Amino acid sequence: MATRVRVAQISCGTEYSGIQWLLDEIAEQVGIELVYPEMELSRVEEACKEIGMKAESPSLNMMMARAVSMLEDPSIKGALLLTCFKCSEGVIVKDIVRRYLHERTDIPIIAYSNVEKPKEIEIYSRLEALKTLITMKALLMRERQEGTTMGIDSGSSTTKAVVMRDNVIVGEAWIPTTDPVKSADSAIELALKDAGLKESDIEAVGVTGHGRELVGEHVNADLNLEEVSVVAKGAALLTNRHKGEASVIDIGGMNNKLILMRDGIANSFSLGGICGGSSGRFLEVASHRLDVDISELGQLALKSRERYELQSYCMVFGIQSLVVALASGIKREDVAAAACRSVAEQVYETQIQEMEMRPPVIFVGGVSLVAGVQRELEHLLGTEVIVPENSQYAGAVGIATLASGI
């Protein structure tokens, strides 16, 4: 049996939440051993002073003490920060602990807000990404693509494929995802045609994304990896940002990722997308209602001169508010801007506020092509948001590059 990597669970006491059994079960599936750093009660106050905060909740103070204790165990290779979704003080403590650990270690860290009925796939995807960041760091350090390789990103809404030769994209395809396998076949065919190459010319194939298990088996992929590490690598490559710190925002068709990078490798991340109102799918529906192609939505939003707010972040009620606005005579460009603002604000409030952004901020994924969302994120963050060329292909570029190192 392969040795499991040791990950510290820094929490306020999930044994009382009813989900610890699920965390343990999924951790075992992905090859992680969850360990629980402890500290004597007499040292808790000392640990709170070191971190610089004392919470009202004794359990949260113990959580901070566990973070201090974790640093004394060199066998721990990663950390899971876990608090209750409804606990506002827990959110604050979780962020303070994350900053404390980042200043003192380079181990990867993930944060998760526990809910009463968590989705197994949400926990699995987070722990799987953490395992990749721990065990494949040598591969993730790769800064250039070599040879001729293909990267396939089988997303929930779109399937992307790129052919790369010596660090340059020579072929690309971006099509809607229907059946993951059939969509992948179509994207591969189009990307090869665009590159003027045959399938036999490809030296290695990498797969990532929502449908990667099906597609990876279908194409006999040389490398199959989760999206967090891959998107971070793609963003670093597209911006030539391999040294220092950076932040990556990836708003996809159905889910979102906020990734903090150090030297081109993710070392902390948050996954979102509980509501479709914060995703590209909401903008697709909004575009349909505004009678414009989604590629034109962003430019329409940039023409707005009057601020209008949708009445709900909800996918359903947000569109209802949009329809009412149009019927009441609100200008199309003001409604388009409101739709872009709604997505940006929801990402900001549910993810960005819980993590300390490190400039430069890099925006990738299909929604990065909607200029109105980029503008709204810049307004919320108070800093430039970089959208690199080929930003929609970050996942495909990342996996094509990593596959060249296999």
JOJO-V845658 format. One record per pair of residues at least 4 apart in sequence whose C-alpha atoms are under 6 Angstrom apart, sorted by the first residue. I is the first residue (numbers start at 1). J is the second residue. Records with the same first field share a line. If there is no record, write none. Layout:
BEGIN
I->J + J
END
This chain:
BEGIN
4->31 + 32 + 33
5->32 + 33
6->33 + 76 + 77
7->34 + 76 + 77 + 78 + 79
8->34 + 35 + 36 + 79
9->36 + 79 + 80
10->63 + 80 + 81
11->63 + 81 + 82 + 83
12->59 + 60 + 63
14->20
15->20
23->27
27->32
28->32
30->128
37->66 + 69 + 70
38->66
44->65
47->65
48->52 + 53 + 54
55->61
77->107
78->107 + 108 + 109
79->109
80->109 + 110 + 111
81->111
82->111 + 112 + 113
83->90 + 113 + 114
84->113 + 114
85->113 + 114 + 115
90->94
101->105
108->267 + 268
109->268
110->268 + 269
121->125
124->128
132->136
133->137
144->167
145->166 + 167 + 401 + 404
146->166 + 404
147->165 + 166
148->164 + 165 + 202 + 203
149->163 + 164 + 202 + 203 + 204 + 205 + 400
150->162 + 163 + 205 + 400
151->161 + 162 + 205 + 206 + 207 + 396 + 399 + 400
152->160 + 161 + 207 + 396
153->159 + 160 + 207 + 208 + 209 + 395 + 396
154->159 + 209 + 210 + 211 + 212
155->159 + 209 + 210
156->210
157->176 + 177 + 253
158->175 + 176 + 177
159->174 + 175 + 177
160->173 + 174
161->172 + 173 + 187 + 396
162->171 + 172 + 191
163->169 + 170 + 171
164->168 + 169 + 170
170->195
171->191 + 194 + 195
172->191
173->187 + 190 + 191
177->183
179->183
180->211
181->215
192->196 + 197
204->222
205->221 + 222
206->221 + 222 + 223 + 224 + 399 + 400 + 403
207->212 + 216 + 224
208->212 + 224 + 225 + 226 + 227
209->227
212->216
216->220 + 221
223->403
227->231
229->266
230->395 + 398 + 399
231->394 + 395
232->266
233->398
234->394 + 395 + 397 + 398
235->394
236->240 + 241 + 242 + 264
242->263 + 264
243->263
244->262 + 263
245->261 + 262
246->261 + 358 + 359 + 360
247->259 + 260 + 261 + 358 + 361
248->258 + 259 + 361 + 362 + 363
249->257 + 258 + 363
250->256 + 257 + 364 + 365
251->256 + 365 + 367
252->256 + 280 + 365 + 366
253->279 + 280 + 281
254->279
255->272 + 273
256->271 + 272 + 273
257->270 + 271
258->269 + 270
259->268 + 269
260->266 + 268 + 269
261->265 + 266 + 267
276->315
277->282 + 313 + 314 + 315
278->343 + 346
280->367
283->287
284->294
287->291 + 292 + 293 + 294
298->370 + 371 + 372
300->333
301->333 + 336 + 337 + 372
302->372
303->333
304->333 + 334
308->338
309->338
310->321
311->321
312->317 + 318
313->318
314->318
325->330
326->330
338->342
340->372 + 373
341->345 + 376
344->377
346->350
347->351
348->352 + 353
349->353
361->385
362->385 + 386
363->368 + 386 + 387
364->368 + 391 + 392
365->391 + 392
366->392
377->381
378->382 + 383 + 384 + 385
393->397
394->398
399->403
END
